Amino acid sequence: IWKVIATEGQTVAEGDVLLILEAMKMETEIRAAQAGTVRGIAVKSGDAVSVGDTLMTLA
């Protein structure tokens, strides 16, 4: 995880950038698939993640 942008309790719209992943020197924006409120953040900057890991919970 390169940078966590959203904060817990924040209301987000569909398409808002939630966090940025870095893999192989490329940065990828992770965007909200739907509008909602950030209920939990399971990662922090510098964390290594794998496919299938929960990064954030929206409700």
Secondary structure in CASP SS format (residue, H / E / C, confidence):
PFRMAT SS
TARGET T0000
AUTHOR 0000-0000-0000
METHOD secondary structure of the structure
MODEL  1
I C 1.00
W C 1.00
K E 1.00
V E 1.00
I C 1.00
A C 1.00
T C 1.00
E C 1.00
G C 1.00
Q C 1.00
T E 1.00
V E 1.00
A C 1.00
E C 1.00
G C 1.00
D C 1.00
V E 1.00
L E 1.00
L E 1.00
I E 1.00
L E 1.00
E E 1.00
A E 1.00
M C 1.00
K C 1.00
M E 1.00
E E 1.00
T E 1.00
E E 1.00
I E 1.00
R E 1.00
A C 1.00
A C 1.00
Q C 1.00
A C 1.00
G E 1.00
T E 1.00
V E 1.00
R E 1.00
G E 1.00
I E 1.00
A C 1.00
V C 1.00
K C 1.00
S C 1.00
G C 1.00
D C 1.00
A C 1.00
V C 1.00
S C 1.00
V C 1.00
G C 1.00
D C 1.00
T C 1.00
L C 1.00
M E 1.00
T E 1.00
L E 1.00
A C 1.00
END
